[in-house]
Amino acid sequence: MIKLRSKRFSRSSSKLSSGGGGGGHGGAAKAGGGATGEIKWELRPGGMLVQRRECKENSDEVVITIRVSTVSKWHDISIQATSTFGELKILLSLLTNLEPKEQRILFKGKEREDHEYLHMVGVRDKDKVLMLEDPAIKERKLLGLARTRVIGSAYRTISV
């Protein structure tokens, strides 16, 4: 963690004491507390240096609830904010009986990859995510069922 002092709101003592009129403006600067406050910085996984958020909970343990909508149903799933979309797919596979490779996850109109983190793309508590079955795999399943029906009906006609 990097600690830097903010100089944005700090004023030198000479500026505060000078200027007649009772120092009303200078008193407001002192009351803001900006002169003595420190800004805490953190390095995100993407390599960006940002100001640390002040959370009551530890940021590694923040659990968010996501509403995942399928074509006919929706599921409320509680997951850590630092999880990936691949981990979300694994949880969804337990609920929907679709393998993770058969699922397509859409958030804000874009399909998300398995390695992308939820918090890095902006998923927050109570957000909605759309899950669709991959159309290519769905087509393969239907072709596979059609082949087994054709083979089964051919087998019945030969054996009778």
N, C-alpha and C positions, 0 to 999 in steps of 0.2 A: 504494500500500500504506500502511496506517495502522499505526503502532506504538503500543501502549498498554502501560503498566506494570501488572502485576497487583499489587494490594494485599491480596489474599485471604490469603496466607501470610506476609506481612511482619509483623514485630514490631519495636517500637521497642527500642532498646538498653537503656532503663531497665527494661523488663519482663523482658528476658533476664537482666540482672544481679541483679535482686531475686528474692527467694523462695529460702529456704534449701533444702538438700537436694542440692547438687552440680550443679544445673542440667541434669539429665538430659533434661527435656522441652525446654529451650531448645536443647540440642545437637542434638536430633532436628530441630528446625525449621531450624537452619542446614544440616544435612546434606542436607535435602530440596532445597535450592537454589532454593526458590520466591521468596525475597526479592529476588534479583538477576535473575531471569528476565524476559524481555519476551514478551508475547503478540503475535503477528503476526496481523493481520486481513486479510481479503480481501473484495471485493465480488463476489457471484455475479451471473450474467446476469439472474436474476430480481429483483435489487435487494436481496437479503438480505445483511447484514453478518455474516460468520461467522469463526470462528477458523481460520487457515490450517493446512492439514494438512501435516505434514512427510513428504514423499515423497522417495525417493532419486532418482527420475526426475522430469523436468519434467512437470507435470500436463497440459500441452497435448499431450504425445507419448505418453501412456499408452494402450497398445493392449490391448483386452480381447478374449477369445474368447467368442462367444455361440453356443449350440447352438440352431439354428432348426429347429423340427419342423414338417413338413407332415403331410398325412394318412398318407402311406405311407413317407416318407423323413425323414432329418434331415441337416442340414449344419452343420459347425463353421465359423464365419466370424470372422475377426480384423478388428476395426474400432476406430477411436479412440473413447475413452469420451465425447468431446465431440461426436460425430456425431449427426445427427438420424435419426429413423425413416425419413424420406424417402430419405436416403443408404443406409440399410440395405436399403430396397426396391429401390434401383437395383442394389446388389450381388446381391440375390436374383434379380432379373430375368435376370442373366447365367447363373445356375445353374438356374433353373426354367422359363425361357422364358415367364414370365408378366410382362406389363407392370406397372410400379409401380401404375398405377391399377386393376389387376385384383386386387391383393393387399390383404389385411386382416391387420394385425399385432396380435397380442394379447400383452400382458404383464401378469401378475398378474390375469388375468381381465377386463381392460379393453382395448378397442380403442384403439390409440394413433394420434394424428394425425401427419402428415408433418413438421410443424414442431416437434414435441416432441424435446427432447434426451434421449439415452440416460441420461446421468449424472444428469439432473434428476429423472427418474422412478424412479431407483434401480436401473438395470441395472448389474450388476457382472460381473466376470470369472467365467466358467463358468455364467452364468445361462441359463435356457431361455426361448425366445420361440416363440410359435405363429404360423405363417403359414397363412392360409386363402385360398382363391380367393373373390372377392366373388360371392355367389350371384346377384345381379342380372345381372352381366356373364356369368356362366356360363349363366344362362337365356337371355340374348340370343344367345349363341353357339349354343346348342342349337336355338333357334327359327330362327336363320339357316341352320343346317345342314339343318333340316327343310324350310325353304322352297326351298333349292337342290335337295334331293332331289325335291320335288314338281315343281318347274319342270323339272328334268332328266328326270324320268319322263314329264311331259307333252310335252316337246320330242321325246323318242324316239317316243312314240306318234303324234305328228303327222307326223314326218318319215318314218315307215315306211310 
